[in-house]
Amino acid sequence: MQTINPDSQRPMLRVENLTHRVSLETDTLTILKAVSLEINRGESVAIVGRSGSGKTTLLGLLAGLDTPTEGTVELDGAIISRLSEDERAQLRAHRVGFVFQSFQLLPALTALENVMLPLELAGMEAPEKRARELLERVGLGERLTHTPRQLSGGEQQRVAIARAFASDPAILFADEPTGNLDNRTGQEISDLLMALNQEQGTTLVMVTHDDQLAARCSRQFHIEAGELTEPVAQVEFAH
């Protein structure tokens, strides 16, 4: 009889009644209101909405970068709000990858060193071998010794994607990954993200204004004024 791994049946992300408020001098601003959702393992999900709708705040809460005012976020079986800051940092270091609109590369390090750094901090064996393999996979095998200022925007984002996937994260969060790129380069980055999502089985959750990129995800969550509207199911989508 085949044994079923209970982790494989559990959603990668489960969010219940997530509310986030920010105190101002004279008032309290509610950014998210009672958001509930589930995201399955290996799924690709786009969070879309107008500027100021709360989508980037939601992404930060899902990733454990902040804690909600009310409600719970369960990431890979761990309820984030019950963890200390150190425990959340450990969870992110071992289970979570990030890709940002602004790349977030260290300017004094080469492409290879930027990808190696989180692997070295995590104590991974043979970090240079893993970093080289991923940089070759994203098409930068000939640019290993270049620093960010010697790379184009698209190349910098490829380094950032290689770094994000280097530790085999269970889930990858991307905040406007094509936002600073031209259309052609943005399409190339979209292709790369979707391909790696499929190859590595990593759950992919991204905030994006790119309608074409959002349409390639298996589902979309729409946010309006901090509230989640019904997710759109994609019957067929390109990879």
C-alpha positions in Angstrom: 0.0 0.0 0.0 1.3 3.4 -0.9 2.0 5.7 2.0 0.7 9.3 1.7 2.9 12.0 3.0 0.5 14.2 5.1 2.6 17.3 4.2 1.7 16.8 0.5 -2.0 17.1 1.4 -1.6 20.2 3.4 -1.8 23.6 1.6 1.5 25.5 1.4 -0.3 28.6 2.6 -3.5 28.9 4.6 -4.8 32.4 5.6 -7.8 33.0 7.9 -9.4 36.4 8.5 -6.2 38.3 8.0 -6.6 42.0 8.9 -3.9 44.6 9.1 -4.2 48.1 10.5 -1.7 50.9 10.8 -2.0 53.6 13.5 -1.8 57.2 12.3 -1.6 60.3 14.4 -5.3 61.0 14.3 -6.8 57.8 12.9 -6.3 54.1 12.2 -5.9 52.9 8.6 -7.2 49.4 7.7 -5.1 48.1 4.8 -6.4 44.5 4.7 -9.8 43.3 5.9 -10.6 39.7 6.8 -8.7 38.1 4.0 -8.9 34.3 3.8 -7.3 32.1 1.2 -5.5 28.8 0.6 -2.6 28.1 -1.9 -1.6 24.6 -2.7 1.9 23.2 -3.1 3.4 23.8 -6.5 0.7 26.2 -7.5 1.4 29.5 -9.2 -0.7 32.4 -8.0 -0.9 36.1 -9.0 -2.1 38.8 -6.6 -3.5 41.7 -8.6 -5.1 45.0 -7.9 -4.8 48.7 -8.2 -2.0 50.6 -6.5 -2.8 51.1 -2.8 -5.2 48.1 -2.8 -3.1 46.2 -0.2 -1.5 43.6 -2.4 2.1 44.3 -1.4 1.1 44.4 2.3 -0.5 41.0 1.8 2.6 39.6 0.2 4.7 40.8 3.1 2.4 39.1 5.6 2.3 35.9 3.7 6.1 35.8 3.7 6.4 36.5 7.4 8.1 39.9 6.9 5.4 41.5 9.1 2.7 40.2 11.5 -1.0 40.8 11.1 -3.2 42.8 13.4 -5.7 40.0 13.4 -6.0 36.6 11.8 -3.5 33.8 11.1 -1.0 32.9 8.3 0.1 29.3 8.2 3.1 28.8 6.0 4.2 25.2 5.3 2.6 24.1 8.6 3.9 26.9 10.8 1.6 29.6 12.1 3.8 32.7 11.5 2.2 34.9 14.2 3.2 32.4 16.9 6.8 32.5 15.9 9.5 34.8 17.2 11.3 37.1 14.8 14.3 34.8 14.9 12.1 31.8 14.2 10.4 33.6 11.3 13.9 34.5 9.9 14.9 30.9 10.1 11.7 29.8 8.3 12.4 32.3 5.5 16.1 31.3 5.3 15.3 27.6 4.7 11.8 27.5 3.1 11.2 30.9 1.3 12.7 32.6 -1.7 12.2 36.3 -2.7 12.4 38.2 -6.0 11.9 42.0 -5.8 11.2 44.6 -8.4 14.5 46.4 -7.5 16.6 43.2 -7.7 18.2 43.7 -4.2 21.7 42.6 -5.3 24.8 43.5 -3.3 26.7 45.9 -5.6 30.2 44.9 -4.4 29.7 41.2 -5.1 29.8 39.4 -8.5 26.8 37.6 -9.9 28.3 34.3 -8.6 29.0 35.8 -5.1 25.5 37.2 -4.9 24.0 33.7 -5.5 26.5 32.0 -3.2 26.0 34.3 -0.2 22.7 32.9 1.1 23.9 29.4 0.5 27.0 30.1 2.5 25.0 31.7 5.3 22.8 28.6 5.4 25.8 26.3 5.6 25.1 24.5 2.4 27.9 22.2 1.0 29.5 23.2 -2.3 27.7 26.6 -2.6 29.8 27.6 -5.6 28.8 24.5 -7.6 25.1 25.2 -6.9 25.4 28.9 -7.8 27.2 28.2 -11.0 24.6 25.6 -12.1 21.7 28.1 -11.5 23.4 31.0 -13.2 24.0 28.8 -16.2 20.3 27.7 -16.0 19.2 31.4 -16.2 21.5 32.1 -19.1 24.3 33.9 -17.3 27.1 31.2 -17.5 29.3 33.8 -19.2 28.6 36.6 -16.7 29.6 35.0 -13.4 32.3 37.5 -12.5 30.3 40.6 -13.4 29.0 42.9 -10.7 25.5 44.3 -10.8 26.6 47.6 -12.4 28.1 45.6 -15.3 24.8 43.8 -15.9 21.6 45.0 -17.6 18.3 45.2 -15.7 17.2 41.9 -17.1 20.5 40.2 -16.2 20.3 41.5 -12.7 16.8 40.1 -12.3 18.1 36.7 -13.6 20.8 36.8 -10.9 18.1 37.6 -8.4 16.0 34.6 -9.6 19.0 32.3 -9.5 19.6 33.4 -5.9 15.9 32.9 -5.0 15.9 29.4 -6.3 19.3 28.4 -5.0 18.2 27.0 -1.7 15.3 25.0 -3.2 12.7 27.0 -1.4 9.3 25.5 -0.8 7.7 28.8 -1.8 8.9 31.8 -3.7 7.4 35.3 -3.3 7.9 37.8 -6.2 6.9 41.5 -5.9 6.5 43.0 -9.3 9.3 40.9 -10.8 9.0 42.5 -14.3 8.1 46.0 -13.1 11.5 47.6 -13.9 12.0 45.8 -17.2 11.0 46.5 -20.8 8.3 44.3 -22.5 10.7 41.9 -24.2 12.9 41.5 -21.1 9.9 41.2 -18.9 8.6 38.4 -21.1 11.9 36.6 -20.8 11.8 36.9 -17.0 8.2 35.7 -17.0 9.2 32.6 -19.1 12.1 31.9 -16.7 9.9 32.2 -13.5 7.2 29.9 -14.9 9.7 27.4 -16.2 11.5 27.2 -12.8 8.2 27.0 -11.0 7.4 23.8 -13.0 10.9 22.3 -12.9 11.4 22.6 -9.2 7.8 22.3 -8.0 8.2 25.5 -6.0 5.0 27.3 -5.0 5.0 30.7 -6.7 3.1 33.7 -5.3 3.6 37.0 -7.0 2.2 40.6 -7.0 2.1 41.9 -10.5 0.7 44.6 -12.7 1.6 42.6 -15.7 -1.7 41.1 -17.0 0.1 38.6 -19.3 2.2 37.3 -16.4 -0.8 37.1 -14.1 -2.7 35.2 -16.8 0.0 32.5 -16.9 -0.6 31.6 -13.3 -2.9 28.9 -12.3 -5.0 31.3 -10.2 -5.4 35.0 -9.6 -6.5 36.7 -6.4 -7.9 40.2 -6.9 -7.7 42.8 -4.1 -9.9 45.9 -4.0 -9.6 48.3 -1.0 -8.0 45.7 1.1 -10.6 43.0 0.5 -10.2 39.9 -1.5 -12.6 39.3 -4.4 -13.2 35.8 -5.8 -10.1 34.2 -7.3 -10.2 33.5 -11.0 -9.6 29.8 -12.0 -7.5 29.3 -15.1 -8.5 26.2 -16.9 -5.5 26.4 -19.3 -2.5 28.5 -19.1 0.9 28.8 -20.8 4.1 27.9 -19.2 
